[in-house]
Amino acid sequence: MKLIGSNTSPYVRKARLVLLEKGIAHTYLVDPPSDPNSEVYRVNPLGRIPALILDDDTCVFDSPVIAEYADTLNDTPVLIPRHDALARMRVKRWEALADGIMDSAIVVRNEVLRPAEMQLAATLELHNGAITRTLEHVAAQLGQREWCEGDSITLADLALTSALAYLDLRQSERDWRGTHPNLAAWFKRMSARPGVHTSLADNK
Ligand SMILES: N[C@@H](CCC(=O)N[C@@H](CS)C(=O)NCC(=O)O)C(=O)O
């Protein structure tokens, strides 16, 4: 299978982290939609990455669908609980929080790329506020636990890792480590995992 993406997309990083963590053989191809010849336009009418192209040319998108599909391919490890409906919901809810941080950070990124006189302060405030509140929430939920949910790694950990890596890339002025030392310690532990380490090497 082939994962089409870009190194700066947090949704791509999340999908890639799932494939790497589960040891699923794949080719990772940097082929962003900013290139009008990107293969993504052939396989995903939305023209968005990540897109996972299976060997029979089936295309899987978007990142929650890729994560869910990939998780069914093996049990090493199971990243989304299979049988406990509440635990499953909680993992998916962590993913929604992480994706929400990514969504808001991308809105902020696009806004600050506009000429200063065209930037909407209300938009920046709204989305930076959402990120700040969500970081407070996830830090409180995590506390001193080793994993976001349950007693082993799940999609929740990989999604949050990707969201925080994106803040490092685009909002380096945001001192989330200083504000939330427990998140910083958890992220440091996550970063030592081989798959995370590989994926963070190109977070630039
Ligand atoms: N909800 C989608 C979001 C995907 C997305 O917006 N990807 C961005 C890159 S970060 C993209 O492809 N943007 C190109 C476009 O929208 O034209 C997911 O989780 O996969």
The ligand as an ORCA input file, in Angstrom:
! r2SCAN-3c Opt
* xyz 0 1
  N     -10.257     15.617      8.018
  C      -9.216     15.331      7.061
  C      -8.401     16.589      6.831
  C      -7.408     16.420      5.684
  C      -6.860     17.758      5.241
  O      -7.491     18.801      5.351
  N      -5.623     17.720      4.722
  C      -5.018     18.923      4.220
  C      -3.523     18.918      4.475
  S      -3.159     19.255      6.145
  C      -5.185     18.994      2.726
  O      -5.098     17.998      2.053
  N      -5.446     20.205      2.215
  C      -5.554     20.408      0.823
  C      -6.881     20.958      0.437
  O      -7.801     20.999      1.293
  O      -6.984     21.356     -0.705
  C      -8.352     14.166      7.576
  O      -8.390     13.914      8.787
  O      -7.698     13.481      6.772
*
